[in-house]
Amino acid sequence: MTQSHEMKIYGGIKLYAGTASLELASKIAAYLGETLCGRDIIEFPNENLFVKLHSSARGQDVYVIQHTASPVHRNLMELLILLQTLRLDSAARVTAVIPYLCYGRSDKKDQPRVPITARLVADMIQVAGADRYMTLDPHAYQIQGFFSIPGDVLNSQYLLVNYVRDHLLKEMRDPVVVTVDLGYAKKGRNFAAGLDLPIAFIEKRRLSNDAKAQALTVIGNVQDRDVILVDDEVDTGGSIVQAVNLVKENGAREVYVAFIHPVFSANAADRLAALPVKRYITTDTVPISPEKQALFGDRLVILSVAPLLGEVIRRAHEGRSVGQLFNE
């Protein structure tokens, strides 16, 4: 018996995509040499959603690819209904592939009378029919403890590190990595270590339950240095705006911004495009519309996570180690 027959416990790989992640799902399918399976997703006049598969998934190893950024609740419901449809169709194993997982900041009861919505989302994904899950760079890694099903919580920061090293580092003068807040300090250290660069931090304090926060000071030296600002996601852009202005006030030379998830709520793209930033480096976990991309001109670099997710899907299907991808 060949190794492939020994390892493939389930039927073939079947890839399904919600409407939110069609482009990324197509890239993953191309990486794997597969095609996306057909499905209909219909919204009725009363905003109820209806899903129908074009062919049977019985006995197959199924992967549902859907981010849950804006419109959050539409995208989340699509994911849940797709998962349940495949479970009821007797798929052998169903994996939710969620490049960006919503409600990641609601991960604890940090004040009275508030929910832990990230736990609720995890419960819904499991109840809907997921046997496994995959996600990239959650805001808080303790979220994986909310799931009782196995999963792969992947770090795509190396994509940004590799791009900076291969394409930007030689043109920088005395560069330093700067985290936009202390909450990203550990991941920021890993980013800096990957480039063998020093690190500095921005101290900020969140003042209320809304998206506003006040940047306070830079911990470290950025005077006459090129700065690489790093974060996990950019939502309204407020933290990045404050960080760029703060490092500039402290004498930074050129500013580069690197982050994983381009959520870009409200007018975030307009705010970022107006900043004196030489280059933005991000990924395609959340698609950026052509209109928003045009605001940045050639300053925006979008790296694809499709090869990473495609390889993890292949290894999960064949029962091979995912950790070996990261030398773990």
Secondary structure by P-SEA (a helix, b strand, c coil): ccccccccccccbbbbbccccaaaaaaaaaaacbbbbbbbbbbccccbbbbbbcccccccbbbbbbbcccaaaaaaaaaaaaaaaaaaacccbbbbbccccccccccccccccccaaaaaaaaaaaaaccccccccccccccccccccbbbbbccaaaaaaaaaaacccccccbbbbbbccccaaaaaaaaaaaacbbbbbbbbbbcccccbbbbcccccccccbbbbbbbcccccaaaaaaaaaaaaaacccbbbbbbcccccccaaaaaaaaccccbbbbcccccccaaaaaaacccbbbbbaaaaaaaaaaaaaacccccccccc
